[in-house]
Amino acid sequence: MRKLQKRLINYYIIIAFCLPISAFAQATKLANGILLKNGKQKLLVEFVNPTIVRVRYVPDGDFKENNTYVCLPRKQNKVKCLVTLTDRKIILRSAKIYVEVQRNSGSIRYFDLSGHLLLAENAAQPRQSENVYLNKATYNDSGAKIEKTANGEQLSANIAGQVKVGEAWKVRQQFAWQADEALYGLGSHQEDYMNLRGTKQFLYEHNLKKSIPVLMSSKGYGLLFDAGCAMVFHDDTEGSYMEMEAVNQLDYYFMYGPEMDQTVRQFRTLTGKVELPPKYAFGYVQSKERYVNQHDIDSVLSRFRSSHIPIDVIVQDWQYWKDGLWGFKKFDSVKFPNPKQMIEEVHKKNAHFMLSIWPNVAANEQTEMSKSGFVLGRNIYNALNPAARAMYWSSYVGKELYSKGVDAWWCDSSEPVEFDWNQEANSIAHDPVARFEKNVAVMSDLLGQMNVNLYSLHHTMGIYENQRKSGNNNRVFILTRASYAGQQRYGTMVWNGDIKATWSDFKNWIPAGLNYMATGSPYWTIDAGAFFVKAREQWFWKGEFENGTADSGYREFYVRNLQFAGWLPLFRSHGTDFAREPWQFGKPGEMFYDAILKQIDLRYQLMPYIYSTAASVTFDDYTMTRPLVFDFRQDTTVYNIKDEFMFGPSFLVCPVTNPMYFGPQNTVLNKPHTRSVYLPAKTKWVDFWTNEFIEGGRTIISDAPISHIPVFVKAGSIIPVGPVITYATEPVNSAVELRIYAGQNGKFDYYEDDGTSYEYKRNRYAKFTINWNDKKQLLTIGNRHGTFNGLVKKRKFKLIYISPDSNGHAKYNIAIKTISYNGRQLKIRFSSPK
């Protein structure tokens, strides 16, 4: 009988998705667009601004918000919009784009003002829908069991019952992508896809998935789907569409660039600007699972300082609380007898302290929040409730932890529940459909079908907003395992989850991160060295290196991870099984140790470049670590390059994702220490390590010794390079190098502020622009604008001009000048060196 019922349900779903759509005969002009009606169906197409179009659709009834809080509240400003109505179609024209809506089906096409097609919905059937029931699960936590998982001690899902609480729509929005179009985004999914054409993607929050419902197109536009439910993206034999599991209304935004940085600006116009992180967030972050007591923290940090190894953040992972109280917001008095003094000692060593916090509540937290109705079940507090967020902070996180001096938050397990993070789930490890269904089911039970993807957004919202209310002017810095659109406005960065140490996995991290950062959410990173190193029974804990740091194969893997991570927004080492401090990998004079120190030192030398680029992310809606298509959209060769990216405007970074020296168990390999690199067209490139000039638009074989990965500088770049410092805000008394790479004109905005406070929001910062005129061989350092407490008013710059030899590109010349800059414009002319 159940099988027959299931067949009938599937039959009716198919019928519902295939119903023909008749004409939208009724059309009402609105201030910024048009409202169309076809029986009970309503379609609303409106300009938000001249480059953003909002599309809403309901099969029946009135428009009703999905209440995601992805988009910021905004005023309905009048947009100059010309509306033309005919019997067949309606044309909406702004100052930047125009939109055609077909009356017969309600399908929409988007064009630039030259008439080039940007995007078309499916002409015959743009939208399909069916009615779904919303259910609420009730939990009997008193009868639940504690389960020991790789994700810590978790309360089992002991569901007492399910109650119908409403209805919603399952909606499919169908498109017709263009044949030569490439698509990017949707978050970090670790499935070896760069260009998402021809793929199927499941959007739900998971330890190893960071879903962002945003697509970016090589055609010069982006799409934001404003829904909090689970979604499935298709561009395969089943069709080309985004399917949303439970919404009040279909609600998506078309965002026109045409350049990708401009499209990102539209996304952040809707969802919020990126907070400028504290400067220390761009230094080196040392972590492991875990430092076990107060002495451990102090001794590790002391060794960094005595060894003159740069570091800015040391991290305390889980189980600083009493045993048996998972996620408790108090330090165990035995392991950490005086946490305030411990953190003060960290600060005295010019470092910062990051602490892991969980959405789980324990002991009095669980009792008190339950009495207020703030526990969802499974000992998870209700982050979707503003009052619960306030109590979570004021009574526990703020009172017991922030008061001790904690600088930064590591929001672990912010999904906050999963189905397949245990050995019993091995049977579905390679079945993405089953994993989607089972993980979405447990999240739906806890949060409701419409909120499956929203927990982390609200969790970080509460921490950010309540810390800002504390009166402390220090910038909020949050590292979180889950993410969603809009979270960038809350001082957050995300990492790609508890990954395992295999070279094949490493290859997948790179396009996963680039697709995440392509969405307009700019700050993503990894556990350098991978979280799981050994191989255990669970599908996710099958690393290749049983002997860890004693294995030269793992040392090589770790070095290549770190050399990749050094060009990400957050530079971080973390994992279980084996410690990750640099001295675990050798000693001075040994190749792995020296390579680690070289990458860490370089990170600090580039701090002026990195922090200035971070300011551009905040002020100019830039993206720091970027897919090649962001800068070379007209070069179709870059569309599916998975293992190269730009770091800021100047650096082309090419990670090494294959072993060259050693395999597992110290197996010696005899492989070339090189890798293939494609250099994008229409510019020259300079090898960062050798200063060799190379013409773009071709593939070369580049040296890749263990000491460094291939890195190239775009001609025309101006790169500030400081001395090696041991923490990000260390005063610099020696000259900062300005490296000018010849070949074309260049520009760089040099930014400075106090590095820690929100005074930058009050325009307390300094900025000056450096321009290079290649034809005139002229460098102009512009007037400095603005000031702040601590500004170095007079600074020395060592100008290093790097140019090709007149006889060819393989050789180079360097000219050096030292100048003093006091904030007033300087012009310095170079002649081509001989």
C-alpha positions in Angstrom: 0.0 0.0 0.0 2.8 2.4 0.9 4.5 1.7 -2.4 1.3 2.5 -4.3 0.8 5.7 -2.3 4.4 6.8 -3.1 3.8 6.1 -6.8 0.6 8.2 -6.8 2.4 11.0 -5.0 5.2 11.0 -7.5 2.6 10.9 -10.3 0.8 13.9 -9.1 4.1 15.8 -8.5 5.0 15.1 -12.2 1.6 16.3 -13.3 2.0 19.5 -11.1 5.4 20.2 -12.6 4.1 19.8 -16.2 0.9 21.8 -16.1 0.8 24.3 -19.0 0.9 28.0 -18.2 -1.6 30.2 -20.0 -1.2 33.9 -20.8 -0.6 36.6 -18.2 -3.3 38.9 -19.5 -3.5 41.3 -16.6 -0.7 43.8 -16.3 -0.4 46.7 -13.9 2.3 49.3 -14.1 4.1 50.0 -10.9 6.6 52.7 -9.9 9.6 50.5 -10.7 8.2 47.6 -12.8 5.1 45.5 -13.6 2.7 43.2 -11.8 1.3 40.4 -14.0 -1.6 38.1 -13.2 -2.8 34.9 -14.7 -5.7 33.5 -12.8 -4.4 32.9 -9.3 -0.7 33.3 -10.4 1.1 36.5 -9.8 4.4 37.6 -11.2 6.1 40.8 -10.0 9.1 42.2 -11.9 10.7 45.4 -10.4 14.0 47.3 -10.6 15.7 47.7 -7.3 18.2 50.0 -9.0 19.2 50.4 -12.7 21.3 47.2 -12.5 19.3 45.0 -10.2 15.9 43.4 -11.0 13.9 41.5 -8.4 11.5 38.8 -9.6 8.8 37.4 -7.4 6.2 34.7 -8.2 3.4 33.0 -6.3 1.2 30.2 -7.9 -1.7 31.2 -5.7 -2.4 33.9 -3.1 -0.5 37.0 -2.2 3.2 37.7 -2.1 4.7 36.8 1.3 8.4 37.2 2.3 10.6 34.2 3.0 12.0 36.0 6.0 15.5 34.9 5.5 17.3 38.2 6.5 19.7 37.5 3.6 18.9 41.0 2.2 19.1 44.1 4.2 16.0 46.2 4.7 15.8 48.9 2.1 13.7 51.8 1.0 11.7 51.5 -2.2 13.6 54.2 -4.1 12.1 55.3 -7.5 14.1 53.9 -10.4 13.7 55.6 -13.8 12.0 52.8 -15.7 10.4 53.0 -19.1 7.6 50.4 -19.4 6.3 49.4 -22.9 3.2 47.0 -23.1 2.2 45.1 -26.2 -0.1 42.1 -26.7 2.9 39.7 -26.8 5.4 41.1 -24.4 6.3 43.8 -21.9 9.6 45.7 -22.0 11.1 47.3 -18.9 14.0 49.6 -19.6 16.4 51.2 -17.1 19.5 53.3 -17.7 21.6 50.1 -17.7 19.6 47.1 -19.0 16.2 46.2 -20.4 14.0 43.3 -19.6 11.4 41.5 -21.7 8.5 39.6 -20.2 6.6 37.3 -22.5 2.8 37.4 -21.8 2.1 33.9 -22.9 4.3 32.2 -20.4 5.6 34.9 -18.1 9.2 34.0 -19.1 11.8 36.8 -18.8 14.8 37.7 -20.8 17.5 40.2 -19.8 19.6 42.3 -22.2 22.3 45.0 -22.1 21.5 48.3 -23.8 23.2 47.1 -27.0 20.7 44.3 -27.3 23.1 41.5 -26.3 21.2 38.7 -24.5 22.4 38.2 -21.0 20.0 35.6 -19.6 16.8 33.9 -20.6 14.4 31.9 -18.6 12.9 28.8 -20.1 10.6 30.3 -22.8 7.9 27.6 -22.6 7.8 26.9 -18.9 9.9 29.3 -16.8 8.4 28.3 -13.4 6.9 25.2 -11.9 5.4 24.7 -8.5 3.7 22.4 -6.1 2.1 22.8 -2.7 4.0 21.3 0.3 3.2 20.9 4.0 5.4 22.5 6.7 6.0 20.3 9.7 7.4 21.0 13.2 9.2 18.2 15.1 9.0 18.0 18.9 11.9 16.5 20.8 12.1 14.5 23.9 15.6 15.4 24.9 15.2 13.9 28.4 15.1 10.5 26.7 17.8 11.1 24.2 21.2 9.5 24.3 24.7 11.2 24.0 26.4 9.9 20.9 30.2 10.2 20.6 30.9 11.3 17.0 33.8 12.8 15.1 32.0 16.1 15.7 32.1 15.7 19.4 29.4 14.5 21.9 26.0 15.1 20.2 22.6 14.5 21.6 20.6 12.1 19.4 17.4 13.1 17.6 14.7 11.6 19.9 11.7 13.0 18.1 8.4 12.7 20.0 6.2 13.7 17.1 5.6 15.8 14.0 2.9 18.5 13.7 1.7 20.3 10.6 2.3 24.0 11.1 1.6 25.4 7.6 2.0 25.2 3.9 4.6 26.5 1.4 5.6 26.0 -2.2 8.2 23.8 -3.8 9.3 25.9 -6.8 11.5 25.3 -9.8 12.9 28.3 -11.7 14.0 27.2 -15.1 16.6 28.9 -17.3 18.1 28.5 -20.8 21.9 29.2 -20.4 23.8 30.2 -23.5 26.1 27.6 -25.1 29.3 29.5 -24.5 28.3 30.6 -21.0 30.3 29.7 -17.8 28.7 29.7 -14.4 30.4 30.0 -10.9 29.4 30.2 -7.3 26.9 28.3 -5.1 29.5 28.0 -2.4 32.2 25.6 -1.4 31.2 22.0 -2.2 34.6 20.2 -2.8 33.4 18.3 -5.9 36.1 19.3 -8.3 34.0 21.7 -10.3 35.1 25.1 -11.4 32.7 26.0 -14.2 29.3 24.7 -13.0 27.8 24.1 -16.4 26.8 20.5 -16.9 26.7 19.8 -13.2 24.2 19.1 -10.4 24.7 20.8 -7.0 23.0 20.2 -3.7 22.7 23.3 -1.5 22.4 22.5 2.2 24.7 23.3 5.1 27.1 20.5 6.2 30.5 20.1 7.7 31.9 19.9 4.1 29.4 22.1 2.3 29.1 25.9 2.5 26.0 26.8 0.4 25.5 30.2 -1.0 22.5 30.6 -3.4 24.4 32.9 -5.8 25.4 32.2 -9.4 27.9 34.4 -11.3 28.0 34.3 -15.1 30.7 34.9 -17.6 28.1 36.8 -19.6 28.3 39.6 -17.0 25.5 39.1 -14.5 24.7 37.3 -11.3 21.7 35.7 -9.6 20.7 35.7 -5.9 18.0 33.3 -4.8 16.5 34.7 -1.6 15.3 31.5 0.2 16.4 29.7 3.3 15.4 26.2 2.3 17.5 23.4 0.8 17.9 23.8 -3.0 19.2 21.8 -5.9 20.9 23.4 -9.0 20.6 21.5 -12.2 22.3 21.9 -15.6 22.2 18.4 -16.7 20.0 15.9 -18.6 17.1 16.7 -16.2 17.1 20.4 -17.2 18.6 23.8 -16.3 17.0 25.1 -13.1 17.2 26.0 -9.5 14.7 24.1 -7.3 13.7 25.4 -3.9 12.2 22.9 -1.5 10.0 25.2 0.6 9.3 28.9 0.0 6.4 31.3 0.5 7.3 32.9 -2.8 9.8 32.5 -5.6 12.2 35.4 -5.0 15.3 36.0 -7.0 17.5 39.0 -8.0 19.1 39.5 -11.4 22.3 41.6 -10.8 24.1 43.1 -13.8 27.8 44.0 -13.9 29.0 43.4 -16.6 32.4 42.9 -14.9 32.3 40.4 -12.0 33.5 42.9 -9.4 30.6 45.1 -10.4 28.2 42.2 -10.0 29.7 41.5 -6.6 28.9 45.1 -5.7 25.3 44.6 -6.6 25.2 41.5 -4.4 26.6 43.5 -1.4 24.3 46.4 -2.2 21.5 43.9 -1.4 23.0 41.8 1.4 25.5 44.1 3.1 29.1 45.4 2.9 32.0 43.3 4.1 33.3 44.3 7.5 37.1 45.2 7.5 38.7 42.5 9.8 41.2 43.5 12.3 44.7 43.6 10.8 45.9 40.6 13.0 43.3 38.4 11.1 45.6 38.5 8.1 48.6 37.2 10.0 49.4 33.6 10.8 46.8 31.6 12.8 48.1 28.6 14.8 45.7 26.0 15.9 45.4 22.2 16.5 43.0 19.8 18.1 43.8 20.7 20.8 45.8 22.6 23.4 44.9 20.8 26.5 45.6 23.4 29.3 46.8 26.9 30.1 50.5 25.9 30.1 50.2 24.4 26.6 49.0 27.7 25.2 51.7 29.7 26.9 54.6 27.4 26.0 53.6 27.1 22.3 53.3 30.9 21.9 56.5 31.5 23.8 58.3 29.1 21.4 57.0 31.0 18.4 58.4 34.3 19.9 61.7 32.9 21.0 62.2 31.2 17.6 61.3 34.5 15.8 58.5 32.8 13.9 55.7 35.3 13.0 52.3 34.6 14.6 49.2 36.7 15.3 46.5 34.3 16.7 46.6 31.2 18.8 43.4 29.1 19.0 41.8 27.1 21.7 39.7 24.3 20.3 37.0 22.3 22.0 36.9 20.7 25.4 38.2 23.6 27.4 35.0 23.0 29.3 34.4 20.3 32.0 34.1 16.8 30.7 30.5 15.8 30.0 29.3 19.3 29.3 29.8 19.6 25.6 29.7 23.3 24.4 29.6 24.7 27.9 30.6 28.4 28.0 33.0 28.2 30.9 36.7 27.2 31.2 37.4 24.1 33.3 39.0 25.4 36.4 41.4 22.4 36.5 42.7 22.7 32.9 42.5 26.5 32.8 42.7 27.8 36.4 43.0 31.5 35.4 41.8 32.0 31.8 41.9 35.8 32.1 45.5 35.8 33.1 46.3 33.3 30.3 44.8 35.6 27.7 46.6 38.6 29.2 49.9 36.7 28.7 48.9 36.1 25.1 48.3 39.8 24.7 51.7 40.7 26.3 53.3 38.6 23.6 51.6 40.7 20.9 49.2 37.9 19.9 45.5 37.3 20.0 43.3 34.6 21.4 40.6 32.8 19.4 38.1 30.5 21.2 35.8 27.7 19.9 32.2 28.2 20.8 29.3 25.9 20.0 25.5 26.3 19.5 25.1 23.5 22.0 24.0 24.4 25.6 24.8 22.4 28.7 24.1 22.4 32.4 22.5 25.7 33.6 22.6 27.0 30.1 20.3 24.3 28.9 18.0 24.6 31.9 17.7 28.4 31.7 17.3 28.7 27.9 14.7 25.9 27.9 12.6 27.7 30.5 12.5 30.7 28.2 11.6 28.5 25.2 15.0 29.1 23.5 16.1 25.5 22.9 15.1 24.0 19.6 15.9 20.4 20.7 19.0 18.3 20.8 20.4 20.9 23.2 20.7 23.5 20.3 19.7 27.0 21.1 17.4 28.8 18.8 19.6 31.3 16.9 16.7 32.2 14.7 15.1 34.0 17.7 16.6 37.5 18.5 15.8 37.1 22.2 17.6 33.7 22.3 20.6 35.2 20.6 20.7 38.0 23.1 20.6 35.5 26.0 23.2 33.2 24.5 25.6 36.2 24.5 24.7 38.2 27.6 24.3 35.2 30.0 27.0 32.9 28.7 29.4 33.9 25.8 29.8 37.5 26.9 29.6 37.0 30.6 31.8 33.9 30.9 34.2 34.2 27.9 34.4 37.7 26.4 34.8 39.1 29.8 38.0 37.1 30.1 39.6 38.9 27.1 38.8 36.6 24.2 39.6 38.4 21.0 38.0 36.2 18.3 35.3 33.5 17.9 35.5 30.2 16.2 31.9 29.2 15.6 32.2 25.5 15.3 29.4 23.1 14.3 27.3 26.1 13.1 25.3 23.8 10.8 24.3 22.8 13.6 23.3 19.1 13.1 24.2 16.5 10.4 23.2 13.0 9.5 26.3 11.5 8.0 29.1 12.4 10.3 29.5 9.0 11.8 30.6 5.5 10.7 27.0 4.3 10.3 26.7 6.7 7.3 29.5 5.0 5.3 26.9 3.3 3.1 25.8 6.7 1.6 29.2 8.4 1.5 29.3 8.5 -2.3 25.5 8.9 -2.8 24.9 12.7 -3.1 21.1 12.2 -3.4 20.9 10.1 -0.2 23.2 12.5 1.6 21.1 15.5 0.6 17.8 13.8 1.6 19.0 12.5 5.0 20.9 15.7 6.0 18.1 18.0 4.9 15.6 15.8 6.9 17.5 16.2 10.2 18.0 19.9 9.6 14.3 20.3 8.7 13.3 18.6 11.9 15.4 21.0 13.9 14.8 24.2 12.1 11.9 23.8 9.8 12.0 23.2 6.0 12.1 26.9 5.2 15.2 27.5 7.4 17.5 24.6 6.6 20.3 26.9 5.4 19.8 29.9 7.8 21.2 28.9 11.2 24.8 30.1 10.7 23.6 33.5 9.3 21.6 34.1 12.5 24.1 32.6 14.9 26.9 34.9 13.7 24.4 37.8 13.5 23.8 37.4 17.2 27.5 37.3 18.2 28.3 40.3 16.0 25.5 42.5 17.0 25.7 41.7 20.7 29.5 42.1 20.9 29.1 45.5 19.1 26.6 46.5 21.9 29.2 45.6 24.6 30.8 49.0 24.3 34.2 47.6 23.2 35.4 49.2 20.0 37.5 46.2 18.9 36.4 44.7 15.6 34.5 41.5 15.6 36.3 38.6 14.1 34.4 35.3 13.6 35.6 32.1 12.0 32.7 29.8 11.2 32.2 26.3 9.7 28.9 27.2 8.0 27.9 30.2 5.9 25.2 31.8 3.9 24.5 34.8 1.8 24.6 38.0 3.9 26.9 36.6 6.5 29.8 38.7 5.2 28.4 41.7 6.9 29.0 40.2 10.4 32.8 40.1 10.5 33.0 36.5 9.4 35.3 34.2 7.6 34.6 30.5 6.8 36.7 27.4 6.5 36.0 24.5 4.3 35.3 22.0 7.1 37.0 18.9 8.6 38.8 17.8 5.5 41.1 14.7 5.1 44.7 14.6 4.0 44.8 13.2 0.5 46.2 14.8 -2.6 42.9 14.2 -4.5 41.0 16.0 -1.8 43.5 18.9 -2.0 42.8 19.3 -5.7 39.1 19.7 -4.9 39.6 22.4 -2.2 40.8 25.0 -4.7 37.9 25.2 -7.1 35.5 24.8 -4.1 37.1 27.9 -2.4 37.1 29.9 -5.6 33.5 29.2 -6.2 32.7 30.2 -2.7 34.6 33.5 -3.0 33.0 34.1 -6.4 29.6 34.6 -4.8 30.5 37.9 -3.1 31.4 36.3 0.2 35.1 37.0 0.1 36.7 35.3 3.1 37.4 31.5 2.9 40.2 29.3 4.1 41.3 25.7 4.8 42.7 23.6 7.6 46.3 23.6 6.3 47.5 20.1 6.6 43.9 18.8 6.6 41.9 18.0 9.7 42.1 14.2 9.5 45.5 12.8 8.7 45.3 9.1 9.6 42.8 6.6 8.1 39.9 5.3 10.3 36.7 3.6 9.5 34.6 6.6 8.8 34.3 7.8 5.2 35.5 11.3 6.0 38.5 10.1 8.2 40.6 8.4 5.6 43.8 10.4 5.3 46.8 8.9 3.6 49.4 9.5 6.3 49.4 7.1 9.3 52.7 8.4 10.6 51.8 12.1 10.2 54.6 14.5 10.8 57.2 11.6 11.0 56.4 10.9 7.4 58.2 12.9 4.7 55.2 12.3 2.4 52.9 14.1 4.9 55.5 16.9 5.4 55.5 17.6 1.7 51.7 17.5 1.7 51.6 20.0 4.6 54.1 22.4 3.0 52.1 22.5 -0.3 48.9 23.1 1.8 50.5 25.9 3.6 51.9 27.4 0.4 48.3 27.5 -0.9 46.9 28.8 2.3 49.4 31.6 2.3 47.5 33.2 -0.6 44.1 32.9 1.0 42.4 35.7 3.0 42.9 33.8 6.2 46.3 32.0 6.7 45.7 29.2 9.1 47.0 25.7 10.2 44.8 23.3 12.1 43.9 19.6 12.5 43.8 16.5 14.6 46.0 13.4 14.8 49.2 15.4 14.8 50.3 18.9 16.0 51.0 21.5 13.3 53.5 24.0 14.8 56.4 24.6 12.3 59.0 22.7 14.5 56.9 19.5 14.1 58.1 19.4 10.5 61.9 19.7 11.0 64.4 22.3 12.1 66.3 25.2 10.5 68.3 24.1 7.5 65.9 21.3 6.6 63.9 21.8 3.5 60.4 21.4 4.9 60.9 23.6 7.9 62.7 26.3 5.7 59.8 26.2 3.2 57.2 26.7 6.0 59.2 29.7 7.4 59.6 31.2 3.9 55.8 31.2 3.3 55.0 32.6 6.8 57.7 35.3 6.4 56.4 36.2 2.9 52.9 36.6 4.3 54.1 39.3 6.7 56.3 41.0 4.1 53.2 41.4 2.0 51.1 42.8 4.8 50.9 46.3 3.3 49.6 44.8 0.1 47.2 42.4 1.8 45.7 45.0 4.2 45.3 47.5 1.5 43.5 44.9 -0.6 41.3 44.1 2.4 40.3 47.8 2.6 39.4 47.6 -1.1 37.1 44.6 -0.3 35.3 46.7 2.3 35.2 50.1 0.5 35.2 49.1 -3.1 33.4 45.7 -3.0 36.6 43.9 -4.3 37.4 40.2 -3.9 40.8 39.4 -2.5 41.3 35.8 -3.7 39.6 35.5 -7.1 38.9 33.1 -9.9 40.8 34.0 -13.1 37.5 34.8 -14.8 37.1 37.9 -12.6 40.1 39.5 -14.2 40.2 37.8 -17.6 36.6 37.3 -18.5 37.3 37.7 -22.3 39.9 34.9 -22.2 37.8 31.8 -22.5 40.7 29.5 -21.7 40.5 30.5 -18.1 36.9 29.4 -17.7 37.6 26.0 -16.3 41.1 26.4 -14.8 40.7 24.9 -11.3 44.2 25.3 -9.9 45.2 28.9 -10.5 43.8 32.2 -9.2 44.6 35.8 -8.6 45.5 37.2 -5.2 44.6 40.8 -5.3 45.2 42.7 -8.6 48.8 41.6 -9.0 49.6 37.9 -8.1 48.8 34.9 -10.2 49.1 31.9 -7.8 49.6 28.3 -9.0 49.4 25.8 -6.1 51.2 22.4 -6.4 48.7 19.6 -5.9 50.8 16.5 -6.7 53.6 15.0 -4.7 57.0 15.4 -6.2 59.5 14.3 -3.5 57.8 11.7 -1.3 54.8 9.4 -1.1 53.3 8.0 2.1 55.6 6.0 4.4 58.7 8.1 3.2 58.5 6.6 -0.3 61.0 8.4 -2.5 59.6 9.8 -5.7 61.6 10.8 -8.8 59.2 13.3 -10.3 60.0 16.6 -11.9 59.8 19.6 -9.6 57.7 21.5 -12.1 54.1 22.2 -13.0 52.2 23.4 -16.0 50.9 27.0 -15.8 48.6 28.9 -18.1 49.4 32.6 -18.2 46.2 34.6 -19.2 46.3 36.6 -22.4 46.7 40.2 -23.3 49.3 41.0 -20.6 52.9 40.2 -19.8 53.8 38.2 -16.6 56.8 38.3 -14.4 58.0 35.3 -12.5 57.9 36.5 -8.8 60.9 34.4 -7.9 63.2 35.1 -10.9 61.9 38.4 -12.3 61.7 36.8 -15.8 59.2 38.4 -18.2 56.9 36.1 -20.1 54.2 36.9 -22.7 50.7 35.9 -21.7 48.2 33.7 -23.6 50.2 30.5 -23.4 51.0 27.6 -21.2 54.5 27.2 -19.8 56.3 24.7 -17.5 57.3 26.5 -14.3 59.8 25.4 -11.6 58.0 24.3 -8.4 60.7 23.2 -5.9 59.6 22.5 -2.3 60.7 26.0 -1.4 57.9 27.7 -3.3 55.0 27.3 -5.6 54.8 29.1 -9.0 53.7 32.7 -8.5 53.6 35.4 -11.3 53.1 39.1 -11.2 51.0 41.0 -13.7 52.9 43.6 -15.7 52.1 47.1 -14.5 51.7 46.0 -10.9 52.8 48.1 -7.9 53.4 46.0 -4.9 54.4 47.3 -1.4 56.7 44.8 0.4 57.7 45.3 4.0 60.4 43.8 6.1 59.7 40.5 8.0 57.8 41.3 11.1 56.6 39.0 13.9 53.0 40.3 14.2 50.8 42.2 11.9 50.7 45.5 13.7 54.4 45.6 14.7 55.9 49.0 14.0 58.0 49.2 10.9 61.0 51.5 11.1 62.8 50.4 8.0 61.9 51.3 4.4 59.0 49.7 2.7 59.7 48.5 -0.8 57.6 49.6 -3.7 58.1 47.1 -6.5 57.1 48.4 -9.9 56.8 45.9 -12.7 57.1 47.4 -16.1 55.0 46.6 -19.2 51.9 48.6 -18.8 50.3 51.4 -16.6 49.5 50.5 -13.0 47.8 51.8 -9.9 47.7 50.8 -6.2 45.8 52.3 -3.4 47.8 52.2 -0.2 45.6 52.0 2.9 46.4 52.4 6.6 44.4 52.6 9.9 44.8 51.6 13.5 44.2 48.0 12.6 41.9 47.2 15.5 39.0 49.5 16.0 35.9 50.7 14.2 37.3 54.2 13.8 37.7 53.5 10.1 33.9 53.7 9.8 34.3 57.3 11.1 36.8 58.0 8.3 39.7 57.7 10.7 42.1 56.2 8.1 44.8 57.3 5.6 45.0 56.5 2.0 47.1 57.5 -1.0 47.2 56.4 -4.6 50.4 55.3 -6.4 50.3 55.5 -10.2 52.8 54.2 -12.7 52.9 55.6 -16.3 54.8 53.0 -18.3 55.4 55.1 -21.4 56.8 58.0 -19.4 58.6 55.8 -16.9 56.9 58.0 -14.2 55.9 57.0 -10.7 53.5 59.3 -8.9 52.8 58.9 -5.2 49.8 61.0 -4.6 48.8 63.2 -1.7 47.8 61.3 1.4 44.2 61.8 2.5 43.0 61.3 6.0 44.6 60.5 9.3 44.2 58.3 12.4 45.9 57.8 15.8 49.2 56.2 15.2 49.8 57.3 11.7 53.4 57.3 10.6 53.6 60.7 9.0 57.0 60.3 7.4 57.9 57.1 5.7 60.8 55.8 3.6 60.1 53.9 0.4 62.7 51.9 -1.5 61.6 52.0 -5.1 62.5 48.9 -7.1 61.8 49.2 -10.8 61.8 45.8 -12.6 61.8 45.9 -16.4 62.6 43.5 -19.2 65.9 43.7 -21.1 65.6 45.4 -24.5 66.9 42.3 -26.2 64.1 40.1 -25.0 61.8 39.0 -22.2 64.0 36.3 -20.6 66.3 38.8 -18.9 65.5 41.7 -16.6 66.9 44.9 -15.2 66.4 46.5 -11.8 66.7 50.2 -10.9 66.5 51.2 -7.2 65.8 54.6 -5.6 65.1 55.5 -2.0 62.8 58.3 -1.2 61.2 60.0 1.8 57.4 60.5 1.7 55.6 62.9 4.1 52.1 62.7 2.6 52.7 65.2 -0.2 52.7 64.2 -3.8 56.0 63.0 -5.3 56.9 62.3 -8.9 59.8 60.0 -9.6 61.0 59.3 -13.2 63.0 56.3 -14.1 65.0 55.7 -17.2 65.3 52.2 -18.6 68.3 50.7 -16.9 71.1 49.3 -19.0 
